[in-house]
């Protein structure tokens, strides 16, 4: 009886081992076929851009993708209409700083919280050679990684500090202090703040400097629009 049970268990074990082996063979053969390159897949991948590339659905798809260098990725991004439009907007801002005598081609400029580096491109296109762009995450070749609340630069080394990240800073006071620390005496700091985004149902009417209890302040006057949402 015991010998009969032992033979039965051996047969069951052999059956399961055979099934497992066949399953593995089927799995590997199917993976090999799915990973095999095809002209259609190569053509589809070559036509994808940065914004259109879907997330890989399998390890084979991920492994078969071409590794794009940081320089090539930046060139693709720079060729987009949205990137060029934003660069043109910054170019007009820096043109205003030039008219005030705060910026020249020989200026040492620091741009903080620059994202993909639109400000850096705008400055370089205008002729400024020495431009440093920093962000929490680096974006080569123009943007280096740095904490905007603890900039890795010596005191008073830049002629101009510029940023559009004041409203997104975790510690705005520390953010501004770091920019001021790195700018030389009689240098300049420039910042872009989206005030109208805070007042969604109003338009900007006037900006004026005034003194409040001995402290210099900036008065921003908004006018509520007629088509604003009623509460």
Backbone as a chain_set.jsonl record, in Angstrom:
{"seq": "XXXXXXXXXXXXXXXXXXXXXXXXXXXXXXXXXXXXXXXXXXXXXXXXXXXXXXXXXXXXXXXXXXXXXXXXXXXXXXXXXXXXXXXXXXXXXXXXXXXXXXXXXXXXXXXXXXXXXXXXXXXXXXXXXXXXXXXXXXXXXXXXXXXXXXXXXXXXXXXXXXXXXXXXXXXXXXXXXXXXXXXXXXXXXXXXXXXXXXXXXXXXXXXXXXXXXXXXXXXXXXXXXXXXXXX", "coords": {"N": [[0.835, -1.21, 0.0], [1.889, 1.24, 0.855], [3.947, 1.437, -0.981], [2.503, 1.729, -3.325], [1.25, 4.212, -2.941], [3.519, 5.797, -2.871], [4.474, 5.517, -5.519], [2.362, 6.787, -6.836], [2.55, 9.403, -5.877], [5.016, 10.091, -6.948], [4.424, 10.047, -9.676], [2.582, 12.161, -9.794], [4.247, 14.309, -9.043], [6.061, 14.248, -11.164], [4.343, 14.875, -13.249], [3.535, 17.538, -12.608], [6.03, 18.776, -12.741], [6.599, 18.475, -15.445], [4.543, 20.014, -16.588], [5.222, 22.555, -15.567], [7.711, 22.937, -16.791], [7.015, 22.971, -19.531], [5.396, 25.245, -19.494], [7.24, 27.273, -18.876], [8.888, 27.124, -21.143], [7.063, 27.892, -23.119], [6.51, 30.489, -22.241], [9.017, 31.811, -22.451], [9.517, 31.559, -25.196], [7.421, 33.061, -26.236], [7.999, 35.578, -25.171], [10.377, 36.09, -26.48], [9.491, 36.341, -29.108], [7.831, 38.588, -28.859], [9.681, 40.499, -28.2], [11.158, 40.683, -30.433], [12.486, 42.754, -32.961], [10.626, 44.779, -35.236], [9.943, 46.189, -38.475], [7.722, 47.924, -38.476], [7.371, 48.584, -35.775], [9.8, 49.882, -35.275], [9.539, 52.075, -36.991], [7.349, 53.378, -35.848], [8.387, 54.068, -33.341], [10.446, 55.791, -34.053], [9.057, 57.969, -34.925], [7.951, 59.08, -32.702], [7.707, 61.731, -30.354], [8.985, 63.659, -27.55], [6.761, 64.321, -26.018], [4.835, 62.634, -26.956], [5.546, 60.034, -26.523], [4.531, 56.967, -25.297], [4.041, 55.383, -22.056], [6.095, 52.558, -21.39], [4.707, 49.343, -21.967], [5.626, 46.855, -21.355], [8.488, 44.916, -20.234], [10.078, 44.179, -22.364], [9.433, 46.077, -24.31], [10.384, 48.349, -23.068], [13.135, 47.776, -22.894], [13.861, 47.679, -25.559], [13.776, 50.236, -26.47], [15.281, 53.173, -27.814], [17.996, 54.76, -26.241], [17.919, 58.018, -25.329], [20.081, 60.718, -25.441], [20.909, 63.385, -23.127], [21.464, 65.793, -24.41], [20.281, 65.438, -26.927], [17.63, 65.122, -26.153], [17.117, 67.654, -25.129], [17.4, 69.215, -27.438], [15.211, 68.327, -28.924], [13.131, 69.241, -27.295], [13.609, 71.979, -27.398], [12.938, 72.578, -29.991], [10.2, 72.694, -30.067], [7.071, 74.458, -30.405], [5.905, 75.62, -28.125], [8.068, 75.877, -26.364], [9.751, 77.694, -27.734], [8.053, 79.911, -27.82], [7.872, 80.63, -25.118], [10.52, 81.279, -24.601], [10.803, 83.559, -26.201], [9.152, 85.288, -24.787], [10.618, 85.669, -22.43], [12.802, 86.907, -23.555], [11.885, 89.476, -24.147], [11.557, 90.433, -21.572], [14.217, 90.504, -20.614], [15.237, 92.322, -22.38], [14.135, 94.658, -21.438], [15.544, 94.886, -19.037], [18.07, 95.356, -20.046], [17.703, 97.89, -21.151], [17.554, 99.368, -18.864], [20.121, 99.36, -18.031], [21.014, 97.251, -16.514], [21.829, 94.84, -17.446], [24.136, 93.239, -19.573], [26.176, 91.973, -22.306], [28.435, 91.032, -21.074], [27.744, 90.406, -18.527], [27.526, 88.479, -15.503], [25.264, 86.093, -14.913], [22.747, 84.714, -12.849], [20.228, 82.35, -12.853], [17.476, 81.224, -11.147], [15.514, 78.404, -10.254], [14.643, 77.478, -12.885], [13.335, 75.604, -14.408], [13.044, 74.006, -17.436], [14.941, 75.587, -18.579], [14.34, 77.946, -20.052], [14.862, 80.679, -19.586], [17.649, 80.72, -19.577], [18.281, 80.036, -22.225], [17.113, 82.228, -23.558], [18.722, 84.341, -22.642], [21.27, 83.553, -23.564], [20.805, 83.525, -26.315], [20.529, 86.231, -26.712], [23.068, 87.149, -26.494], [24.453, 87.064, -24.086], [27.044, 85.553, -22.367], [27.984, 84.287, -19.999], [26.011, 82.501, -18.204], [24.223, 81.011, -15.621], [22.099, 78.442, -14.822], [19.868, 77.055, -12.47], [18.074, 74.405, -10.846], [15.807, 72.373, -8.891], [15.797, 69.783, -9.927], [18.138, 68.618, -12.245], [18.624, 69.554, -15.696], [20.251, 68.767, -18.204], [21.793, 70.265, -21.128], [21.905, 72.768, -19.909], [20.815, 73.357, -17.396], [21.578, 73.09, -14.022], [21.614, 71.049, -11.048], [20.457, 72.234, -7.958], [19.758, 73.429, -4.655], [17.421, 75.884, -4.254], [17.093, 77.24, -1.885], [19.488, 77.06, -0.678], [21.935, 77.928, -2.129], [24.743, 76.814, -4.043], [26.972, 78.702, -4.237], [29.519, 81.242, -4.012], [29.572, 84.322, -2.069], [28.389, 87.323, -3.57], [29.007, 87.037, -6.438], [27.684, 87.231, -8.821], [26.321, 89.371, -11.373], [23.683, 89.733, -11.918], [20.718, 88.45, -10.582], [18.064, 86.28, -11.223], [14.662, 85.162, -11.263], [11.702, 83.169, -11.612], [10.41, 81.826, -9.712], [9.387, 82.638, -7.235], [6.748, 82.55, -6.158], [6.347, 79.846, -5.888], [8.132, 78.958, -4.048], [9.185, 77.178, -1.134], [10.085, 78.441, 1.155], [9.854, 81.574, 0.974], [11.242, 83.897, 1.935], [13.812, 82.959, 2.598], [14.501, 82.046, 0.097], [14.726, 84.423, -1.416], [16.757, 85.676, 0.036], [18.974, 84.06, -0.51], [19.395, 84.523, -3.231], [20.005, 87.257, -3.166], [22.342, 87.143, -1.659], [24.214, 86.009, -3.393], [24.551, 87.898, -5.348], [26.509, 90.601, -6.478], [27.555, 93.725, -4.918], [25.696, 96.568, -5.792], [24.691, 95.198, -7.854], [21.918, 93.568, -9.523], [18.618, 92.257, -8.898], [16.07, 90.325, -10.317], [12.642, 89.482, -10.552], [9.808, 87.516, -11.449], [6.447, 87.545, -10.854], [3.336, 86.023, -10.726], [0.826, 87.787, -10.273], [-1.784, 88.242, -11.132], [-2.797, 85.718, -11.343], [-3.518, 85.038, -8.804], [-5.663, 86.702, -8.319], [-8.224, 85.787, -9.79], [-10.54, 86.739, -10.933], [-10.191, 89.344, -11.541], [-8.535, 92.254, -12.943], [-5.304, 93.711, -13.502], [-4.725, 96.943, -12.296], [-3.117, 99.031, -11.222], [0.248, 99.584, -10.088], [2.113, 100.569, -7.364], [4.639, 102.224, -5.458], [4.942, 102.667, -1.949], [5.079, 103.884, 1.464], [4.617, 102.212, 4.471], [4.033, 102.689, 7.694], [6.729, 103.321, 8.062], [7.977, 101.326, 6.631], [9.015, 100.228, 3.437], [6.706, 99.481, 0.888], [4.778, 97.698, -1.624], [2.082, 98.588, -3.498], [-0.572, 96.948, -4.947], [-3.117, 97.247, -7.17], [-6.22, 95.956, -8.024], [-8.907, 95.411, -10.328], [-12.188, 94.255, -10.276], [-13.627, 92.192, -12.709], [-16.405, 92.6, -15.016], [-17.481, 90.263, -16.005], [-17.034, 88.414, -14.054], [-17.237, 85.542, -11.883], [-20.175, 84.963, -10.046], [-20.8, 84.633, -6.588]], "CA": [[0.0, 0.0, 0.0], [2.768, 2.398, 0.934], [4.671, 1.524, -2.243], [1.547, 2.233, -4.313], [1.108, 5.656, -2.692], [4.778, 6.438, -3.253], [4.497, 5.608, -6.979], [1.368, 7.785, -7.222], [3.114, 10.732, -5.597], [6.081, 10.339, -7.922], [3.782, 10.385, -10.944], [2.024, 13.523, -9.664], [5.373, 15.245, -9.06], [6.582, 14.287, -12.527], [3.36, 15.585, -14.076], [3.642, 18.973, -12.323], [7.319, 19.238, -13.252], [6.468, 18.57, -16.901], [3.691, 21.175, -16.879], [5.995, 23.761, -15.275], [8.736, 23.082, -17.826], [6.357, 23.399, -20.768], [4.93, 26.626, -19.31], [8.399, 28.159, -18.989], [9.301, 27.149, -22.547], [6.084, 28.711, -23.834], [6.669, 31.884, -21.821], [10.244, 32.367, -23.022], [9.371, 31.663, -26.65], [6.505, 34.175, -26.513], [8.718, 36.816, -24.87], [11.352, 36.325, -27.542], [8.775, 36.84, -30.278], [7.338, 39.946, -28.602], [10.822, 41.405, -28.149], [11.815, 40.736, -31.736], [12.222, 44.04, -33.622], [9.895, 44.761, -36.494], [10.027, 47.494, -39.155], [6.614, 48.789, -38.077], [7.646, 49.117, -34.438], [10.896, 50.845, -35.376], [9.017, 53.288, -37.621], [6.497, 54.071, -34.88], [9.217, 54.649, -32.295], [11.217, 56.908, -34.59], [8.162, 59.114, -35.141], [7.474, 59.599, -31.431], [8.419, 62.839, -29.748], [9.045, 63.571, -26.092], [5.441, 64.429, -25.41], [3.944, 61.613, -27.473], [6.028, 58.701, -26.19], [3.731, 56.362, -24.233], [4.772, 54.639, -21.043], [6.261, 51.185, -21.873], [3.734, 48.394, -21.427], [6.299, 45.613, -20.992], [9.931, 45.05, -20.087], [10.659, 44.086, -23.704], [9.257, 47.372, -24.964], [11.283, 49.295, -22.421], [14.517, 47.455, -23.23], [14.113, 47.879, -26.984], [13.742, 51.654, -26.818], [16.56, 53.856, -27.978], [18.347, 55.648, -25.136], [18.113, 59.372, -25.851], [21.002, 61.506, -24.635], [20.334, 64.619, -22.586], [21.571, 66.84, -25.421], [19.272, 65.19, -27.954], [16.33, 65.393, -25.544], [16.957, 69.102, -25.041], [17.198, 69.743, -28.789], [13.82, 68.051, -29.286], [12.278, 70.152, -26.543], [13.832, 73.345, -27.866], [12.318, 72.751, -31.304], [8.744, 72.787, -29.953], [6.525, 75.819, -30.483], [5.681, 76.13, -26.77], [9.353, 76.276, -25.798], [10.2, 78.914, -28.408], [7.186, 81.017, -27.426], [8.249, 81.059, -23.769], [11.826, 81.93, -24.716], [10.555, 84.903, -26.729], [8.598, 86.102, -23.702], [11.727, 86.055, -21.559], [13.668, 87.829, -24.294], [11.35, 90.828, -23.972], [11.848, 90.838, -20.193], [15.638, 90.834, -20.504], [15.452, 93.547, -23.149], [13.816, 95.757, -20.518], [16.661, 95.016, -18.101], [19.163, 95.992, -20.788], [17.408, 99.32, -21.293], [17.815, 99.983, -17.561], [21.546, 99.272, -17.75], [21.249, 96.206, -15.519], [22.245, 93.618, -18.124], [24.948, 93.389, -20.783], [26.717, 90.693, -22.768], [29.518, 90.612, -20.179], [27.199, 90.18, -17.183], [27.466, 87.133, -14.936], [23.844, 86.005, -14.563], [22.25, 83.51, -12.183], [18.786, 82.133, -12.973], [17.089, 80.237, -10.137], [14.234, 77.731, -10.53], [14.46, 77.772, -14.307], [12.619, 74.549, -15.122], [13.799, 73.421, -18.552], [16.0, 76.502, -18.993], [13.915, 78.954, -21.029], [15.567, 81.926, -19.315], [19.045, 80.559, -19.991], [18.303, 80.104, -23.689], [16.821, 83.606, -23.962], [19.906, 85.159, -22.369], [22.343, 83.165, -24.48], [20.448, 83.982, -27.664], [20.692, 87.686, -26.777], [24.488, 87.478, -26.495], [25.069, 86.909, -22.768], [27.84, 84.324, -22.411], [28.105, 83.645, -18.682], [24.684, 82.314, -17.614], [24.11, 79.799, -14.808], [20.718, 78.102, -14.491], [19.763, 75.99, -11.469], [16.738, 73.906, -10.531], [15.853, 71.241, -7.965], [16.209, 68.665, -10.773], [18.946, 69.117, -13.35], [18.159, 69.312, -17.064], [21.421, 69.08, -19.036], [23.093, 70.765, -20.687], [21.843, 74.159, -19.453], [20.3, 73.508, -16.032], [22.261, 72.278, -13.022], [20.811, 70.78, -9.859], [20.838, 72.994, -6.765], [18.662, 73.815, -3.775], [17.291, 77.343, -4.317], [17.164, 77.79, -0.534], [20.874, 76.917, -0.218], [22.657, 77.944, -3.401], [26.151, 76.422, -3.88], [27.828, 79.717, -4.829], [30.097, 82.191, -3.07], [28.889, 85.604, -1.954], [28.668, 88.442, -4.473], [29.725, 86.58, -7.633], [26.874, 87.455, -10.018], [25.866, 90.738, -11.626], [22.22, 89.736, -11.966], [20.0, 87.256, -10.157], [16.725, 86.319, -11.813], [13.867, 83.966, -10.98], [10.241, 83.194, -11.714], [9.931, 80.82, -8.769], [9.088, 83.176, -5.908], [5.447, 82.12, -5.654], [6.369, 78.405, -5.642], [9.175, 78.644, -3.072], [8.718, 76.704, 0.17], [10.428, 79.49, 2.119], [10.128, 82.728, 0.108], [12.248, 84.802, 2.496], [15.107, 82.306, 2.41], [14.702, 82.001, -1.353], [15.21, 85.74, -1.843], [18.035, 85.931, 0.712], [20.04, 83.347, -1.21], [19.685, 85.244, -4.473], [20.684, 88.501, -2.793], [23.684, 86.818, -1.168], [25.12, 85.673, -4.498], [24.674, 89.042, -6.26], [27.488, 91.582, -6.005], [27.043, 95.044, -4.538], [25.213, 97.369, -6.907], [24.111, 94.334, -8.868], [20.455, 93.65, -9.586], [17.811, 91.035, -8.828], [14.795, 90.436, -11.023], [11.709, 88.391, -10.273], [8.507, 87.56, -12.12], [5.412, 86.992, -9.983], [2.03, 85.995, -11.394], [-0.155, 88.339, -9.341], [-3.135, 88.103, -11.677], [-3.262, 84.348, -11.126], [-4.148, 85.011, -7.482], [-6.951, 87.385, -8.482], [-8.688, 85.169, -11.026], [-11.697, 87.44, -11.491], [-9.862, 90.771, -11.585], [-7.44, 92.641, -13.834], [-4.355, 94.624, -12.873], [-5.044, 98.344, -12.562], [-1.994, 99.922, -10.914], [1.293, 99.151, -9.153], [2.693, 101.805, -6.834], [5.474, 102.126, -4.265], [4.561, 103.571, -0.86], [5.661, 103.557, 2.767], [3.622, 101.86, 5.471], [4.609, 102.677, 9.036], [8.182, 103.356, 7.955], [8.491, 100.21, 5.831], [8.659, 100.343, 2.019], [5.759, 98.467, 0.438], [4.293, 97.786, -3.001], [0.628, 98.533, -3.576], [-1.094, 96.36, -6.18], [-4.546, 97.534, -7.247], [-6.919, 95.113, -8.993], [-10.303, 95.766, -10.579], [-12.977, 93.064, -10.565], [-14.216, 92.246, -14.045], [-17.865, 92.479, -15.086], [-17.854, 88.878, -16.297], [-16.53, 87.544, -12.991], [-18.204, 84.574, -11.376], [-20.932, 85.417, -8.889], [-20.854, 83.657, -5.498]], "C": [[0.867, 1.257, 0.0], [3.534, 2.576, -0.37], [3.763, 2.072, -3.347], [1.362, 3.746, -4.171], [2.359, 6.401, -3.128], [4.876, 6.586, -4.765], [3.515, 6.676, -7.485], [1.888, 9.203, -7.016], [4.227, 11.076, -6.583], [5.507, 10.738, -9.277], [3.202, 11.8, -10.923], [3.132, 14.572, -9.736], [5.938, 15.387, -10.461], [5.642, 15.055, -13.455], [3.455, 17.097, -13.883], [4.954, 19.544, -12.85], [7.274, 19.41, -14.763], [5.647, 19.791, -17.303], [4.456, 22.48, -16.662], [7.05, 24.009, -16.343], [8.142, 23.577, -19.133], [5.875, 24.849, -20.678], [6.077, 27.612, -19.456], [8.872, 28.267, -20.432], [8.36, 28.029, -23.367], [6.249, 30.191, -23.512], [7.887, 32.513, -22.464], [10.138, 32.528, -24.536], [8.465, 32.826, -27.028], [7.177, 35.511, -26.252], [9.714, 37.138, -25.961], [10.681, 36.882, -28.782], [8.314, 38.274, -30.08], [8.463, 40.951, -28.568], [11.525, 41.53, -29.492], [11.482, 42.044, -32.431], [11.48, 43.851, -34.926], [9.991, 46.129, -37.139], [8.93, 48.449, -38.722], [6.877, 49.406, -36.719], [8.75, 50.151, -34.491], [10.415, 52.155, -35.979], [8.156, 54.075, -36.649], [7.328, 54.75, -33.806], [9.983, 55.854, -32.806], [10.365, 58.147, -34.787], [7.668, 59.723, -33.844], [8.334, 60.762, -30.974], [8.418, 62.669, -28.248], [7.661, 63.539, -25.478], [4.507, 63.322, -25.843], [4.367, 60.201, -27.092], [5.204, 58.112, -25.056], [4.604, 55.639, -23.231], [4.904, 53.197, -21.514], [5.315, 50.228, -21.174], [4.364, 47.078, -21.027], [7.788, 45.871, -20.864], [10.635, 44.978, -21.436], [10.582, 45.429, -24.419], [10.19, 48.409, -24.378], [12.725, 49.052, -22.828], [14.847, 47.757, -24.681], [14.124, 49.346, -27.386], [15.151, 52.227, -26.914], [16.787, 54.804, -26.802], [18.692, 57.017, -25.711], [19.025, 60.141, -24.911], [20.337, 62.794, -24.174], [20.395, 65.753, -23.605], [20.5, 66.68, -26.502], [17.873, 65.477, -27.419], [16.078, 66.895, -25.463], [16.711, 69.714, -26.42], [15.775, 69.492, -29.271], [12.877, 69.017, -28.59], [12.398, 71.574, -27.069], [13.158, 73.61, -29.208], [10.802, 72.897, -31.239], [8.297, 74.248, -29.958], [6.343, 76.415, -29.09], [6.984, 76.609, -26.143], [9.826, 77.584, -26.414], [9.358, 80.117, -28.0], [7.563, 81.538, -26.04], [9.611, 81.756, -23.775], [11.663, 83.358, -25.229], [9.99, 85.831, -25.658], [9.7, 86.567, -22.763], [12.667, 87.033, -22.257], [13.195, 89.266, -24.14], [11.607, 91.343, -22.561], [13.3, 91.276, -20.061], [15.994, 92.059, -21.331], [15.149, 94.771, -22.292], [14.944, 95.974, -19.517], [17.873, 95.643, -18.777], [18.943, 97.497, -20.902], [17.639, 100.075, -19.992], [19.294, 99.952, -17.187], [21.903, 98.205, -16.735], [21.777, 94.911, -16.127], [23.034, 93.962, -19.377], [25.497, 92.024, -21.172], [27.827, 90.164, -21.869], [29.034, 90.334, -18.757], [27.294, 88.706, -16.799], [26.068, 86.97, -14.336], [23.543, 84.659, -13.915], [20.735, 83.459, -12.328], [18.395, 80.975, -12.065], [15.689, 79.707, -10.442], [13.817, 77.957, -11.978], [13.709, 76.681, -15.066], [13.488, 73.917, -16.191], [14.849, 74.37, -19.115], [15.616, 77.533, -20.029], [14.682, 80.263, -20.843], [17.01, 81.861, -19.797], [19.173, 80.678, -21.505], [18.071, 81.534, -24.17], [18.03, 84.513, -23.752], [21.04, 84.828, -23.332], [22.055, 83.621, -25.903], [20.637, 85.488, -27.822], [22.157, 88.112, -26.723], [25.18, 87.367, -25.159], [25.768, 85.55, -22.709], [27.799, 83.572, -21.09], [26.737, 83.587, -18.002], [24.666, 80.98, -16.874], [22.652, 79.585, -14.444], [20.663, 76.932, -13.532], [18.295, 75.66, -11.219], [16.89, 72.733, -9.572], [16.271, 69.966, -8.695], [16.986, 69.219, -11.961], [18.315, 68.751, -14.692], [19.297, 69.699, -17.996], [20.998, 69.455, -20.455], [23.055, 72.142, -20.028], [21.499, 74.32, -17.985], [21.01, 72.535, -15.098], [21.367, 72.106, -11.796], [21.358, 71.56, -8.668], [19.589, 73.317, -5.964], [18.537, 75.335, -3.798], [17.33, 78.013, -2.948], [18.562, 77.683, 0.066], [21.769, 76.82, -1.452], [24.147, 77.658, -3.198], [27.116, 77.405, -4.535], [28.357, 80.634, -3.733], [29.275, 83.485, -3.053], [29.347, 86.556, -3.067], [29.497, 88.027, -5.697], [28.956, 86.851, -8.923], [26.482, 88.924, -10.129], [24.349, 90.842, -11.6], [21.69, 88.392, -11.484], [18.557, 87.351, -10.622], [15.987, 85.033, -11.495], [12.39, 84.234, -11.239], [9.61, 82.27, -10.68], [9.587, 81.328, -7.39], [7.79, 82.608, -5.343], [5.401, 80.63, -5.359], [7.396, 77.999, -4.595], [8.57, 78.185, -1.748], [8.949, 77.755, 1.241], [10.824, 80.737, 1.327], [11.224, 83.649, 0.635], [13.648, 84.235, 2.298], [15.477, 82.258, 0.931], [15.31, 83.313, -1.845], [16.571, 86.043, -1.227], [19.197, 85.261, -0.009], [20.395, 84.034, -2.526], [20.441, 86.531, -4.172], [22.12, 88.241, -2.349], [24.668, 86.606, -2.319], [25.328, 86.824, -5.479], [25.619, 90.075, -5.654], [26.815, 92.895, -5.609], [26.793, 95.879, -5.79], [24.791, 96.5, -8.091], [22.59, 94.423, -8.808], [19.836, 92.265, -9.436], [16.488, 91.292, -9.533], [13.925, 89.229, -10.739], [10.392, 88.601, -10.993], [7.499, 86.845, -11.237], [4.067, 87.104, -10.691], [0.953, 86.457, -10.411], [-1.577, 88.106, -9.84], [-3.684, 86.688, -11.512], [-3.948, 84.211, -9.773], [-5.537, 85.641, -7.536], [-7.565, 86.921, -9.806], [-9.809, 85.956, -11.699], [-11.474, 88.945, -11.563], [-8.714, 91.002, -12.553], [-6.581, 93.695, -13.142], [-4.65, 96.061, -13.294], [-3.84, 99.247, -12.336], [-1.033, 99.243, -9.936], [2.019, 100.401, -8.683], [3.524, 101.502, -5.588], [4.959, 103.097, -3.21], [5.185, 103.068, 0.435], [4.545, 103.327, 3.768], [4.303, 101.721, 6.82], [6.131, 102.576, 8.991], [8.792, 102.256, 7.114], [8.074, 100.382, 4.373], [7.788, 99.17, 1.583], [5.426, 98.687, -1.039], [2.788, 97.605, -2.995], [0.219, 98.002, -4.949], [-2.609, 96.532, -6.179], [-5.157, 96.698, -8.37], [-8.355, 95.613, -9.164], [-11.061, 94.506, -10.979], [-13.691, 93.23, -11.897], [-15.731, 92.089, -13.995], [-18.317, 91.047, -15.31], [-17.344, 87.901, -15.25], [-17.638, 86.654, -12.47], [-18.874, 85.117, -10.12], [-21.021, 84.295, -7.854], [-22.226, 83.678, -4.853]], "O": [[0.619, 2.205, -0.745], [3.754, 3.7, -0.823], [4.23, 2.809, -4.216], [1.324, 4.469, -5.166], [2.279, 7.496, -3.684], [5.3, 7.629, -5.262], [3.808, 7.384, -8.45], [1.697, 10.082, -7.856], [4.358, 12.226, -7.001], [6.019, 11.637, -9.943], [3.311, 12.543, -11.899], [2.983, 15.597, -10.402], [6.257, 16.49, -10.904], [6.089, 15.791, -14.335], [3.458, 17.853, -14.855], [4.987, 20.669, -13.35], [7.833, 20.364, -15.305], [6.003, 20.512, -18.235], [4.357, 23.403, -17.47], [7.265, 25.148, -16.757], [8.681, 24.482, -19.77], [5.935, 25.592, -21.658], [5.923, 28.662, -20.08], [9.217, 29.352, -20.899], [8.804, 28.814, -24.205], [6.143, 31.043, -24.394], [7.808, 33.632, -22.972], [10.613, 33.517, -25.094], [8.709, 33.505, -28.025], [6.972, 36.471, -26.995], [9.889, 38.298, -26.334], [11.214, 37.778, -29.437], [8.388, 39.088, -31.0], [8.253, 42.126, -28.868], [12.391, 42.388, -29.666], [10.312, 42.421, -32.492], [11.691, 42.867, -35.635], [10.109, 47.134, -36.437], [9.165, 49.653, -38.61], [6.643, 50.597, -36.515], [8.661, 51.188, -33.833], [10.826, 53.229, -35.539], [8.219, 55.304, -36.621], [7.026, 55.872, -33.399], [10.155, 56.835, -32.081], [10.889, 59.261, -34.816], [7.029, 60.775, -33.865], [9.546, 60.771, -31.185], [7.92, 61.673, -27.723], [7.42, 62.805, -24.519], [3.493, 63.078, -25.189], [3.61, 59.256, -27.318], [5.169, 58.679, -23.964], [5.759, 55.319, -23.512], [3.922, 52.637, -22.001], [5.137, 50.284, -19.958], [3.695, 46.249, -20.41], [8.296, 46.897, -21.316], [11.659, 45.629, -21.642], [11.543, 45.863, -25.054], [10.727, 49.25, -25.099], [13.467, 50.002, -23.081], [15.996, 48.059, -25.002], [14.447, 49.669, -28.529], [16.069, 51.823, -26.2], [15.891, 55.555, -26.414], [19.64, 57.156, -26.484], [18.765, 60.207, -23.71], [19.341, 63.239, -24.745], [19.487, 66.584, -23.665], [19.891, 67.657, -26.937], [17.026, 66.01, -28.137], [14.961, 67.356, -25.699], [15.901, 70.631, -26.554], [15.191, 70.337, -29.947], [11.946, 69.546, -29.198], [11.401, 72.289, -27.173], [12.842, 74.757, -29.522], [10.173, 73.196, -32.254], [9.044, 75.147, -29.569], [6.601, 77.602, -28.894], [7.004, 77.636, -25.463], [10.256, 78.487, -25.696], [9.884, 81.219, -27.848], [7.573, 82.748, -25.812], [9.822, 82.714, -23.032], [12.325, 84.27, -24.734], [10.311, 87.019, -25.626], [9.717, 87.725, -22.345], [13.261, 87.894, -21.608], [14.013, 90.177, -24.016], [11.845, 92.534, -22.363], [13.582, 92.312, -19.459], [16.954, 92.761, -21.014], [15.82, 95.797, -22.403], [15.268, 97.114, -19.183], [18.623, 96.385, -18.142], [19.882, 98.281, -20.767], [17.889, 101.28, -20.006], [19.677, 100.466, -16.136], [22.986, 98.246, -16.151], [22.133, 93.985, -15.399], [22.66, 94.851, -20.142], [25.307, 91.04, -20.457], [28.129, 88.971, -21.898], [29.846, 90.055, -17.874], [27.163, 87.814, -17.637], [25.731, 87.638, -13.359], [24.013, 83.613, -14.362], [20.039, 84.409, -11.971], [18.922, 79.87, -12.2], [14.798, 80.46, -10.836], [12.774, 78.549, -12.255], [13.471, 76.829, -16.265], [14.543, 73.358, -15.894], [15.578, 74.001, -20.036], [16.462, 77.964, -20.812], [15.103, 80.884, -21.819], [17.531, 82.825, -20.356], [20.077, 81.348, -22.004], [18.751, 82.001, -25.084], [18.326, 85.36, -24.596], [21.696, 85.729, -23.854], [22.961, 84.054, -26.615], [20.877, 85.973, -28.927], [22.466, 89.293, -26.886], [26.394, 87.557, -25.089], [25.15, 84.518, -22.973], [27.601, 82.357, -21.067], [26.351, 84.523, -17.302], [25.046, 79.948, -17.427], [22.032, 80.45, -13.825], [21.334, 75.922, -13.746], [17.409, 76.504, -11.356], [17.974, 72.163, -9.45], [17.017, 69.155, -8.145], [16.549, 70.172, -12.608], [17.576, 67.774, -14.806], [19.324, 70.812, -18.522], [19.954, 69.007, -20.928], [24.104, 72.639, -19.621], [21.858, 75.331, -17.382], [21.044, 71.328, -15.339], [20.477, 72.919, -11.544], [22.56, 71.552, -8.401], [18.499, 73.461, -6.519], [19.475, 76.02, -3.392], [17.571, 79.216, -2.854], [18.803, 78.153, 1.178], [22.292, 75.752, -1.769], [24.754, 78.202, -2.276], [27.985, 76.997, -5.305], [27.743, 80.79, -2.678], [28.41, 83.706, -3.901], [30.518, 86.587, -3.446], [30.557, 88.596, -5.958], [29.516, 86.716, -10.011], [26.331, 89.624, -9.128], [23.794, 91.899, -11.301], [22.149, 87.336, -11.918], [17.903, 88.377, -10.437], [16.579, 83.955, -11.457], [11.902, 85.356, -11.105], [8.419, 81.965, -10.756], [9.498, 80.537, -6.452], [7.739, 82.226, -4.175], [4.503, 80.178, -4.648], [7.521, 76.814, -4.283], [7.566, 78.733, -1.294], [8.118, 77.942, 2.129], [12.004, 80.936, 1.04], [12.049, 84.131, -0.14], [14.56, 84.948, 1.879], [16.643, 82.415, 0.572], [16.285, 83.313, -2.596], [17.442, 86.604, -1.891], [20.283, 85.833, -0.107], [21.568, 84.113, -2.89], [21.414, 86.854, -4.854], [23.013, 89.038, -2.636], [25.833, 86.989, -2.216], [26.191, 86.738, -6.352], [25.538, 90.383, -4.465], [25.652, 93.134, -5.931], [27.595, 95.882, -6.724], [24.563, 97.002, -9.191], [22.046, 95.275, -8.106], [20.435, 91.25, -9.791], [15.87, 92.343, -9.364], [14.406, 88.097, -10.69], [9.918, 89.729, -11.128], [7.676, 85.671, -10.909], [3.712, 88.169, -11.194], [0.261, 85.644, -9.798], [-2.472, 87.804, -9.05], [-4.898, 86.483, -11.539], [-4.842, 83.383, -9.602], [-6.468, 85.172, -6.882], [-7.432, 87.598, -10.825], [-10.003, 85.845, -12.909], [-12.424, 89.724, -11.637], [-8.01, 90.067, -12.935], [-7.062, 94.466, -12.312], [-4.804, 96.36, -14.478], [-3.562, 100.128, -13.149], [-1.435, 98.45, -9.085], [2.486, 101.199, -9.496], [3.169, 100.647, -4.777], [4.581, 104.223, -3.533], [5.744, 101.973, 0.492], [3.636, 104.147, 3.899], [5.048, 100.772, 7.065], [6.743, 101.847, 9.771], [10.004, 102.245, 6.9], [6.905, 100.652, 4.096], [8.094, 98.014, 1.873], [5.751, 99.723, -1.619], [2.28, 96.582, -2.536], [0.617, 98.544, -5.98], [-3.3, 96.024, -5.295], [-4.687, 96.72, -9.507], [-8.938, 96.173, -8.236], [-10.654, 93.78, -11.887], [-14.283, 94.273, -12.176], [-16.274, 91.516, -13.05], [-19.395, 90.651, -14.867], [-17.231, 86.704, -15.513], [-18.822, 86.967, -12.597], [-18.211, 85.664, -9.239], [-21.287, 83.144, -8.201], [-22.478, 82.927, -3.911]]}, "num_chains": 1, "name": "protein.A"}
